[in-house]
Amino acid sequence: LETLEPEERKKYVTVMVAAPSRQELPEYQWFATSLNSNIRKVNEKYKEDDYKQPIMNIGAIPYKDVVAYMKAADVVFVNPCSDGMNLAAKEVIMKAEEDKPCALIITRNAGIGQDPVIAANALLIDNPFDKKESVKKLIEAFEEVKKSRQEANNKVDNEEIITGLKAKNNNILEHVRENDINRWTLNFLTDLKKHKAN
């Protein structure tokens, strides 16, 4: 929120969607407590600004609600310390509205960050623990979105930025459609046979 001007803070809302797991682990309990504490501090700090408070959805969420969040997203921030494929990064671009491109931020530690096409069309974070780098990428993402909205309204200025953001989404869309589950399965089995042969 501190990356945005006061008026901008009224336009955006932070949404966290998560399915809880391993809640019995002390590390996860500490994280949940810390997260809730930080959100309370942010709400207290900006309460006079009439800003939109963060939405936390932790638990089983109906698919239609997840899709609604994806369609509404301006910026998607996938920043695990170490994780698997993070397919939500692909899903949210697939669900984005045609006239409402979505800026994608991912960390190299995410499985999705290892995909060269996805990485080339997203804002990349080298170190998920680097808060300054995360803030910098968030500012870049909001600038892309802001300029894309201006272009959508004016149809005159910032054409290069708009085209760039839309092009990024289109590149990811094309890549995902070409590399669907059938292609992934075929590649996996082919690699497995090569491994066995060696």
N, C-alpha and C positions, 0 to 999 in steps of 0.2 A: 504493500500500500504506500510505503514511503517513496516509491518510484514515481508515483502519480501526483499531479497537481490536485488541490482540493476539489475543484469542479470535476476532474476526471474520476476521483474516488467515488463520486455519486453515480457514475455510469457503469461501473464494473462491480462484480461480486465474485469473491473467491469461493470455489466449490471443491470440496474434497469428497470423493467417493471411494470407499474401501470396504473390502470384505474381511472382517477380523479373523485372525488365526493365531494359534500359539499364544493365546492370552494368558496362559498360566506361567509363561516365562517372565522373570523379573525385568528383563530388558524391555520387553514389549509393554509391561505395566508402567515402567518408568517413562517410556516414550508417550504413551497415552496421557499420562498425568502432565508431562511437560507440554504436550501439544495443547491440551485444554487450558493450561495456565497461560501460555503465550497468547492464545486467542482471547482470553479474558483481558489481558493487558492491552492488546490491540483495540479491542472494543472500548475499553475505558479511555484510551488515548485519543481516539477519533470520534467519540460519542457526540461531540459538539458539531462535527462536520456533516452530520446527517448522511453518513456514508452507509453503504450496504454491508451489513455484517456477514462474515463468512458462513457458508452453509456446510455442515459436516454430515455426511450420510455414511454411517458405519454400520454395516449389517446387510441383510438380504434386501436387495432393492429390485423392484419390478423392472423387467427389461425395457418396457415402454418409457419408464422414467430415466433410465440410463441413456436411451436414445435421445430423449428430449434434452438432456444435459449436453450430449455430443453435438446436437444440431445448434444449440445456443452458444457453444463455446467460441470465444474469440481467440484465446490463447490456451494451448494445452501444454502443461509442464510435466514431463515424465523424468523424474530425477532420483532414481534409486541409487543407493550406495553400491549395491551389487544385486543383480536380479536376472530373471530369465528373459523371455522374448518381449514382454511388455506389448502385447498385440493391441492393447487399447489405443496406442499411438497411431496404428494403422486404421483401426475402426473409426476413430473420431474424424479422420480425414475423409473416410468413405461416407460418413454421415453428414458432413458439412454441406450447407446449402450452396448451390451453384454460384449465387451472387454474393456469398458471404464467406470468403476464404478464411481459413484458420491458421494462425501462426503456431508452429510446433517447436517446442524446446525439448531436447533430449540430452541425456548424459551418455558418454562413451561407455559407462559401466552397464548400461542397459543392453540387453540382448539386441534390441532393435537398433541400437547405436552402431552395431557391427555391420549392418546392412548398408553398403556403400551408396545405394540410391536414396534410401531414407536419410542417411547422414548428410548427403549433399543437398537435400531440400529441407533441412531443418536447421535451427540454431543449435550448435553443439556446445556442450559444457564438458571441458576436459576433466575437471575435478568436482564431483558432486558435493564435496565438503567445503568448497570455496564459495562463501556467501557473496563476496564481491562480484565474482564471475556470474553467479546466478542472477544477481540484481542487474548486472549489465545486460545479460541476455533478455531479461524480462522487459527492460526499458526498450531494447531493440524490437522485441516482439510487439509491444504496445504501439511503438512508432509505426511499424508496418501496418498494423490493424487500423490505426488512426488515419494514416494516409490513404489506405484502401477505402475507408468509409468516405473520406473527403472526395476521392475520385468518383465513387459511386454516386455521390450527390451532385458533383459539379460537372463530371464528364470532360474535364479540361486538364486540370493540374495533376502532377504526380503520376503520370501514366506509367512511367518506368517502374515505380515501386509497386503499383497495382498489378501490372503485368507480372512482375517478379513473384509476388505473393500468390497470385492465381496460378502461375506457372509451376511453382513449387507443389501446390496441392494437386495440380493435374499430373505432374510427374510421378508423384506418389500413387495417385489413383491408377494410372496406367501400369505402374510396376506391380501393384498389389493384384490387379486383375490378371496380369500375365503370369504371376507367380502365386497361383491359388493353391489350395490344399492338394490338388491332384499333381501339380508340378512339384510341390514340396515332397510329396510321398515318393514320386519317381526319382527325384534327386537323392533322397535319403537312401532308398533301396539300392540305387546305383553305387553310391559311395560305400554302402555296407558291403556290397559284393567285391568292390575293389579292395576294401580293407581285409576281407576274408582271404582274397586271392594272395595278398601279400603276407 
